[in-house]
Amino acid sequence: MELNQLRSFVCVAREQNLTRAARILHISQSALSTQIRGLEDSLGIILFERQARGMTLTVNGKTLLGQARMILDAAENMRVTAGKLNAELCGAITVGLNTDPLYLRMRALDARMEKLYPEISIEFITSQTMATTSLLHERVLDAGFRFGISRDEGISETFLTDVPLAVVIPTRFLRRVSKVSDFTWRSLAELPWLWTTCACPFHKLVADRMAEHGVKPHPVADALDEAIVREMVANGKGASILRRDMAELLEAEGLAAAWDEPLSVPLSIACLSSRKEDPLIAALIQEVRSIWAKS
């Protein structure tokens, strides 16, 4: 029984999906499946029921899950102690936040870095996804969260999760259909849209989907900042696309409806490829991965 097998066990139990768990753990599905079967063989117990729609814990699996977490926590505590015994890293690092700090687990990251690396000073600044690459090249940022996939070979990205998105429609436009699910990409294109001329991954996703149906959005206002877009949607200015959790908050307030078409973009932590072995940056990214693997 190995720690990697236990990490895989906990991750698959949380995600209930081999594909998502493999992406989070940065290993292939076959390697992940091998780890799970290896753990089952070493324990002599079947941990998961494998079904077409995913993987669910068996009764025995549920019993052992808590112990697996305790073992991993103990290993993490040992790593923390070892880190304190080693020569401490020191310096300053600047991290770009492309969406609200709460969503990005900023508080947890700040606390974790302070605990493990008290001599590293971290500055968090706002950084739109479209600006992150240039800010990394200019050394304004040492690392930055970003949506989508960078085409810049000089950028190294560490995948964290797929972020669910939703097209959000102000309530005043809902009378055009009998129910929200009746909207199509074609009928959505007829609505006024809050848009942006920047290369926003959210808007690119919408534009690409509409293009597949031979239509384009009808922009009525240029807006990029999520908080501004949210308020403009709430005010009935136009449709837009937001993180699904933000869209559902608007829906709960009765200000808009979230279309049920499944959409998502990847969230990553990025740095310059030439700097990914920098001890400070490597330490930061390791802790970011650890936080997101547990959430």
VOPAGU-2260 file (C-alpha; in pm, 1 decimal, decimal comma):
REM VOPAGU-2260
SITE   aa  ch    i         X         Y         Z
SITE  MET   A    0       0,0       0,0       0,0
SITE  GLU   A    1     145,3     334,6    -109,2
SITE  LEU   A    2      54,0     697,6     -40,0
SITE  ASN   A    3     -10,9     757,5    -409,8
SITE  GLN   A    4    -265,7     476,5    -406,2
SITE  LEU   A    5    -438,9     633,2    -106,3
SITE  ARG   A    6    -442,5     975,4    -273,5
SITE  SER   A    7    -597,6     817,4    -580,1
SITE  PHE   A    8    -853,7     635,9    -364,5
SITE  VAL   A    9    -959,5     959,4    -190,4
SITE  CYS   A   10    -971,3    1156,4    -516,5
SITE  VAL   A   11   -1183,0     899,1    -703,1
SITE  ALA   A   12   -1414,3     870,9    -402,4
SITE  ARG   A   13   -1466,7    1247,2    -410,9
SITE  GLU   A   14   -1505,1    1286,7    -787,3
SITE  GLN   A   15   -1692,4     957,4    -848,4
SITE  ASN   A   16   -1544,2     975,3   -1196,2
SITE  LEU   A   17   -1217,7     823,5   -1319,1
SITE  THR   A   18   -1162,1    1081,4   -1594,7
SITE  ARG   A   19   -1194,4    1384,3   -1367,1
SITE  ALA   A   20    -984,1    1224,0   -1096,0
SITE  ALA   A   21    -706,9    1139,1   -1343,7
SITE  ARG   A   22    -695,3    1500,4   -1465,6
SITE  ILE   A   23    -675,6    1635,1   -1111,7
SITE  LEU   A   24    -398,9    1389,0   -1020,0
SITE  HIS   A   25    -213,6    1452,3   -1348,8
SITE  ILE   A   26    -193,6    1085,3   -1442,1
SITE  SER   A   27    -353,3     875,5   -1715,3
SITE  GLN   A   28    -682,2     696,0   -1657,5
SITE  SER   A   29    -511,0     360,8   -1703,7
SITE  ALA   A   30    -246,6     448,5   -1443,6
SITE  LEU   A   31    -516,8     562,6   -1201,8
SITE  SER   A   32    -717,9     244,8   -1259,4
SITE  THR   A   33    -403,8      38,2   -1197,4
SITE  GLN   A   34    -342,1     221,2    -868,5
SITE  ILE   A   35    -697,6     159,9    -748,4
SITE  ARG   A   36    -686,4    -209,4    -841,0
SITE  GLY   A   37    -345,2    -240,2    -677,2
SITE  LEU   A   38    -481,1     -92,4    -355,3
SITE  GLU   A   39    -782,4    -324,3    -368,0
SITE  ASP   A   40    -552,9    -623,1    -421,3
SITE  SER   A   41    -326,3    -526,6    -130,8
SITE  LEU   A   42    -625,0    -480,3     100,8
SITE  GLY   A   43    -820,1    -776,7     -30,7
SITE  ILE   A   44   -1129,7    -555,5     -52,8
SITE  ILE   A   45   -1332,2    -408,5    -338,2
SITE  LEU   A   46   -1345,7     -32,4    -279,4
SITE  PHE   A   47   -1566,1      80,8    -568,9
SITE  GLU   A   48   -1868,1     -29,0    -762,6
SITE  ARG   A   49   -1785,2      41,2   -1125,7
SITE  GLN   A   50   -2088,0     160,6   -1322,2
SITE  ALA   A   51   -2145,2     325,0   -1658,9
SITE  ARG   A   52   -2221,5     659,3   -1494,5
SITE  GLY   A   53   -1920,6     656,3   -1264,1
SITE  MET   A   54   -1763,4     494,4    -960,1
SITE  THR   A   55   -1930,2     477,4    -620,1
SITE  LEU   A   56   -1788,2     352,7    -292,4
SITE  THR   A   57   -1882,2      10,5    -163,4
SITE  VAL   A   58   -1979,5     -24,2     202,6
SITE  ASN   A   59   -1623,3    -138,0     277,8
SITE  GLY   A   60   -1486,5     149,1      72,5
SITE  LYS   A   61   -1683,0     401,4     279,2
SITE  THR   A   62   -1546,3     246,4     597,0
SITE  LEU   A   63   -1184,7     271,4     479,7
SITE  LEU   A   64   -1212,2     620,2     328,6
SITE  GLY   A   65   -1184,4     793,1     665,8
SITE  GLN   A   66    -873,8     594,1     755,5
SITE  ALA   A   67    -715,7     675,4     419,8
SITE  ARG   A   68    -768,3    1045,7     485,8
SITE  MET   A   69    -615,7    1013,0     832,4
SITE  ILE   A   70    -305,7     844,0     688,6
SITE  LEU   A   71    -266,0    1116,0     425,3
SITE  ASP   A   72    -308,8    1388,3     688,1
SITE  ALA   A   73     -42,9    1222,4     902,4
SITE  ALA   A   74     193,1    1205,8     604,0
SITE  GLU   A   75     127,2    1573,8     532,9
SITE  ASN   A   76     203,5    1666,3     893,8
SITE  MET   A   77     530,0    1474,7     867,0
SITE  ARG   A   78     613,8    1668,2     549,1
SITE  VAL   A   79     542,1    1996,2     726,6
SITE  THR   A   80     772,5    1901,6    1012,6
SITE  ALA   A   81    1047,4    1795,9     772,1
SITE  GLY   A   82    1011,2    2125,3     588,2
SITE  LYS   A   83    1069,8    2315,3     909,6
SITE  LEU   A   84    1381,3    2109,0     980,7
SITE  ASN   A   85    1525,8    2190,7     638,4
SITE  ALA   A   86    1672,4    2524,4     541,1
SITE  GLU   A   87    1374,0    2753,1     493,6
SITE  LEU   A   88    1292,9    2912,3     159,4
SITE  CYS   A   89    1277,7    3289,2     168,5
SITE  GLY   A   90    1187,7    3562,2     -77,9
SITE  ALA   A   91     886,5    3731,9    -234,3
SITE  ILE   A   92     638,1    3603,8    -490,0
SITE  THR   A   93     350,8    3773,1    -674,4
SITE  VAL   A   94      41,3    3573,8    -770,0
SITE  GLY   A   95    -229,9    3684,3   -1013,8
SITE  LEU   A   96    -595,1    3614,4    -931,4
SITE  ASN   A   97    -825,0    3592,0   -1235,0
SITE  THR   A   98   -1151,9    3556,5   -1043,8
SITE  ASP   A   99   -1273,8    3619,8    -691,1
SITE  PRO   A  100   -1033,8    3514,8    -412,5
SITE  LEU   A  101   -1290,7    3299,4    -234,9
SITE  TYR   A  102   -1339,7    3080,6    -542,2
SITE  LEU   A  103    -962,2    3046,1    -587,8
SITE  ARG   A  104    -913,0    2930,4    -225,4
SITE  MET   A  105    -682,1    3228,0    -166,6
SITE  ARG   A  106    -729,8    3224,6     209,7
SITE  ALA   A  107    -635,5    2857,4     231,5
SITE  LEU   A  108    -331,6    2911,6       8,4
SITE  ASP   A  109    -211,7    3211,5     208,2
SITE  ALA   A  110    -250,0    3023,2     536,7
SITE  ARG   A  111     -76,7    2713,4     401,4
SITE  MET   A  112     218,8    2906,9     263,2
SITE  GLU   A  113     255,5    3101,1     587,9
SITE  LYS   A  114     259,0    2774,8     781,7
SITE  LEU   A  115     502,3    2589,9     556,8
SITE  TYR   A  116     716,1    2877,2     431,0
SITE  PRO   A  117     698,6    3166,1     678,8
SITE  GLU   A  118     992,4    3341,4     511,0
SITE  ILE   A  119     814,9    3366,6     173,9
SITE  SER   A  120     618,6    3688,5     127,9
SITE  ILE   A  121     320,1    3657,2    -108,7
SITE  GLU   A  122     146,0    3944,0    -285,7
SITE  PHE   A  123    -188,2    3871,7    -451,5
SITE  ILE   A  124    -300,8    4100,7    -733,5
SITE  THR   A  125    -595,6    4103,0    -973,0
SITE  SER   A  126    -504,7    3968,3   -1316,6
SITE  GLN   A  127    -751,0    3895,0   -1597,1
SITE  THR   A  128    -682,1    3566,7   -1776,8
SITE  MET   A  129    -605,8    3750,2   -2102,3
SITE  ALA   A  130    -332,0    3955,1   -1931,9
SITE  THR   A  131    -171,6    3676,7   -1730,2
SITE  THR   A  132      62,3    3552,3   -2003,7
SITE  SER   A  133     211,7    3894,6   -2076,4
SITE  LEU   A  134     239,7    3974,9   -1705,1
SITE  LEU   A  135     431,8    3651,1   -1653,1
SITE  HIS   A  136     668,9    3733,8   -1938,7
SITE  GLU   A  137     716,3    4084,9   -1800,5
SITE  ARG   A  138     790,1    3935,7   -1454,6
SITE  VAL   A  139     509,1    4141,8   -1301,7
SITE  LEU   A  140     368,4    3805,4   -1193,7
SITE  ASP   A  141     560,0    3500,6   -1077,4
SITE  ALA   A  142     252,1    3280,8   -1113,5
SITE  GLY   A  143    -111,0    3335,8   -1201,0
SITE  PHE   A  144    -445,1    3159,2   -1212,4
SITE  ARG   A  145    -605,1    3152,4   -1556,8
SITE  PHE   A  146    -900,2    3006,3   -1744,9
SITE  GLY   A  147    -864,8    2822,3   -2075,4
SITE  ILE   A  148    -551,7    2680,3   -2234,8
SITE  SER   A  149    -251,5    2894,3   -2325,8
SITE  ARG   A  150    -103,9    2852,1   -2673,8
SITE  ASP   A  151     221,6    3012,9   -2558,7
SITE  GLU   A  152     496,1    2748,0   -2543,5
SITE  GLY   A  153     679,6    2966,6   -2292,9
SITE  ILE   A  154     401,2    2915,6   -2039,3
SITE  SER   A  155     372,1    2612,7   -1811,0
SITE  GLU   A  156      21,3    2537,5   -1682,4
SITE  THR   A  157     -82,4    2307,2   -1400,8
SITE  PHE   A  158    -444,3    2195,3   -1438,8
SITE  LEU   A  159    -657,9    2233,5   -1126,0
SITE  THR   A  160   -1019,2    2171,1   -1225,2
SITE  ASP   A  161   -1286,1    2220,5   -1490,1
SITE  VAL   A  162   -1498,0    2523,1   -1401,7
SITE  PRO   A  163   -1870,5    2485,3   -1482,0
SITE  LEU   A  164   -2016,5    2782,0   -1672,9
SITE  ALA   A  165   -2369,0    2887,2   -1762,5
SITE  VAL   A  166   -2530,4    3124,8   -2007,9
SITE  VAL   A  167   -2733,1    3358,2   -1788,0
SITE  ILE   A  168   -3050,1    3524,4   -1919,2
SITE  PRO   A  169   -3220,4    3825,5   -1752,4
SITE  THR   A  170   -3575,9    3752,5   -1641,5
SITE  ARG   A  171   -3723,8    4010,5   -1878,5
SITE  PHE   A  172   -3623,1    3793,0   -2175,4
SITE  LEU   A  173   -3772,6    3471,1   -2038,4
SITE  ARG   A  174   -4117,8    3545,3   -2178,4
SITE  ARG   A  175   -3977,7    3464,6   -2523,8
SITE  VAL   A  176   -3994,1    3093,9   -2437,4
SITE  SER   A  177   -4224,4    2875,1   -2230,3
SITE  LYS   A  178   -3928,8    2745,4   -2028,1
SITE  VAL   A  179   -3556,5    2822,8   -2009,1
SITE  SER   A  180   -3454,9    2489,8   -2162,4
SITE  ASP   A  181   -3639,2    2590,1   -2482,6
SITE  PHE   A  182   -3364,4    2838,2   -2565,4
SITE  THR   A  183   -3122,7    2728,7   -2838,5
SITE  TRP   A  184   -2794,7    2879,2   -2953,2
SITE  ARG   A  185   -2986,4    3040,0   -3240,2
SITE  SER   A  186   -3250,0    3199,5   -3017,0
SITE  LEU   A  187   -2985,6    3305,6   -2765,4
SITE  ALA   A  188   -2797,7    3485,2   -3043,7
SITE  GLU   A  189   -3105,5    3703,3   -3096,7
SITE  LEU   A  190   -3080,6    3839,8   -2741,6
SITE  PRO   A  191   -2872,2    4146,7   -2654,4
SITE  TRP   A  192   -2538,3    4031,2   -2513,1
SITE  LEU   A  193   -2287,4    4173,5   -2268,8
SITE  TRP   A  194   -1969,7    4106,1   -2461,9
SITE  THR   A  195   -1601,3    4189,5   -2472,2
SITE  THR   A  196   -1352,4    4255,9   -2748,5
SITE  CYS   A  197   -1078,4    4085,0   -2544,5
SITE  ALA   A  198    -987,9    3720,3   -2592,2
SITE  CYS   A  199   -1191,4    3601,6   -2293,8
SITE  PRO   A  200   -1212,5    3218,0   -2277,0
SITE  PHE   A  201   -1576,7    3239,3   -2161,7
SITE  HIS   A  202   -1684,5    3451,1   -2457,3
SITE  LYS   A  203   -1471,6    3251,9   -2701,4
SITE  LEU   A  204   -1657,0    2938,6   -2590,8
SITE  VAL   A  205   -1993,1    3105,5   -2659,9
SITE  ALA   A  206   -1876,0    3244,9   -2995,3
SITE  ASP   A  207   -1747,3    2903,3   -3103,2
SITE  ARG   A  208   -2071,7    2728,0   -3006,9
SITE  MET   A  209   -2280,5    2988,1   -3188,0
SITE  ALA   A  210   -2056,9    2964,5   -3494,9
SITE  GLU   A  211   -2132,3    2591,0   -3508,3
SITE  HIS   A  212   -2497,0    2691,7   -3556,1
SITE  GLY   A  213   -2420,4    2967,3   -3807,3
SITE  VAL   A  214   -2502,2    3259,4   -3575,7
SITE  LYS   A  215   -2320,1    3532,6   -3384,3
SITE  PRO   A  216   -2396,7    3713,1   -3057,4
SITE  HIS   A  217   -2554,9    4058,9   -3066,3
SITE  PRO   A  218   -2336,3    4277,7   -2838,1
SITE  VAL   A  219   -2498,0    4578,0   -2668,7
SITE  ALA   A  220   -2230,0    4657,8   -2410,5
SITE  ASP   A  221   -1863,1    4579,6   -2353,0
SITE  ALA   A  222   -1810,4    4423,7   -2011,2
SITE  LEU   A  223   -1543,5    4185,9   -1884,2
SITE  ASP   A  224   -1519,0    4213,5   -1506,0
SITE  GLU   A  225   -1736,4    3941,4   -1352,0
SITE  ALA   A  226   -1885,3    4168,0   -1085,5
SITE  ILE   A  227   -1982,4    4426,7   -1347,3
SITE  VAL   A  228   -2129,4    4162,0   -1578,0
SITE  ARG   A  229   -2330,9    4020,2   -1289,7
SITE  GLU   A  230   -2482,7    4359,2   -1205,3
SITE  MET   A  231   -2562,3    4436,0   -1568,8
SITE  VAL   A  232   -2734,3    4099,4   -1610,9
SITE  ALA   A  233   -2926,6    4160,0   -1288,3
SITE  ASN   A  234   -3035,3    4496,3   -1428,8
SITE  GLY   A  235   -3167,2    4326,3   -1743,4
SITE  LYS   A  236   -2910,7    4479,3   -1979,8
SITE  GLY   A  237   -2837,7    4157,4   -2166,0
SITE  ALA   A  238   -2742,5    3791,7   -2156,2
SITE  SER   A  239   -2390,5    3678,8   -2074,9
SITE  ILE   A  240   -2185,6    3383,9   -1952,0
SITE  LEU   A  241   -2065,9    3343,8   -1594,3
SITE  ARG   A  242   -1934,7    3075,2   -1365,9
SITE  ARG   A  243   -2232,6    2850,9   -1295,9
SITE  ASP   A  244   -2219,7    2921,2    -921,3
SITE  MET   A  245   -2254,3    3294,4    -993,0
SITE  ALA   A  246   -2534,3    3230,7   -1242,8
SITE  GLU   A  247   -2722,5    3019,9    -989,6
SITE  LEU   A  248   -2701,3    3300,2    -732,5
SITE  LEU   A  249   -2869,0    3535,1    -980,4
SITE  GLU   A  250   -3128,3    3268,2   -1045,9
SITE  ALA   A  251   -3194,3    3225,3    -673,0
SITE  GLU   A  252   -3253,2    3600,2    -645,1
SITE  GLY   A  253   -3508,0    3584,3    -926,4
SITE  LEU   A  254   -3301,1    3819,5   -1141,9
SITE  ALA   A  255   -3201,1    3580,3   -1418,9
SITE  ALA   A  256   -3214,0    3219,5   -1533,5
SITE  ALA   A  257   -2920,9    2985,7   -1593,7
SITE  TRP   A  258   -2946,0    2793,0   -1921,2
SITE  ASP   A  259   -2892,0    2421,5   -1864,4
SITE  GLU   A  260   -2648,5    2358,4   -2153,6
SITE  PRO   A  261   -2333,8    2208,2   -1991,1
SITE  LEU   A  262   -2032,5    2434,3   -2048,4
SITE  SER   A  263   -1693,4    2451,1   -1879,8
SITE  VAL   A  264   -1338,4    2581,8   -1907,9
SITE  PRO   A  265   -1022,2    2453,4   -1739,5
SITE  LEU   A  266    -869,7    2644,9   -1449,2
SITE  SER   A  267    -491,2    2632,0   -1414,2
SITE  ILE   A  268    -207,2    2791,4   -1222,7
SITE  ALA   A  269      53,3    2916,8   -1471,2
SITE  CYS   A  270     414,4    3032,2   -1466,3
SITE  LEU   A  271     693,5    3075,5   -1717,7
SITE  SER   A  272     825,2    2739,5   -1837,6
SITE  SER   A  273    1176,2    2867,0   -1772,0
SITE  ARG   A  274    1088,3    2934,8   -1406,8
SITE  LYS   A  275     883,7    2629,4   -1309,6
SITE  GLU   A  276    1183,6    2481,2   -1125,4
SITE  ASP   A  277    1237,1    2803,0    -928,3
SITE  PRO   A  278    1213,7    2684,1    -564,2
SITE  LEU   A  279     966,2    2955,2    -460,8
SITE  ILE   A  280     738,3    2904,5    -761,4
SITE  ALA   A  281     760,5    2525,2    -736,0
SITE  ALA   A  282     666,2    2544,6    -367,4
SITE  LEU   A  283     369,6    2769,0    -442,9
SITE  ILE   A  284     237,2    2549,9    -724,7
SITE  GLN   A  285     278,6    2237,3    -512,5
SITE  GLU   A  286      61,5    2390,3    -240,5
SITE  VAL   A  287    -197,9    2516,3    -490,1
SITE  ARG   A  288    -225,9    2164,0    -631,8
SITE  SER   A  289    -256,2    2017,6    -283,9
SITE  ILE   A  290    -540,1    2254,4    -189,3
SITE  TRP   A  291    -736,1    2191,2    -509,1
SITE  ALA   A  292    -682,4    1814,8    -488,7
SITE  LYS   A  293    -856,3    1816,9    -150,1
SITE  SER   A  294   -1144,1    2050,7    -240,7
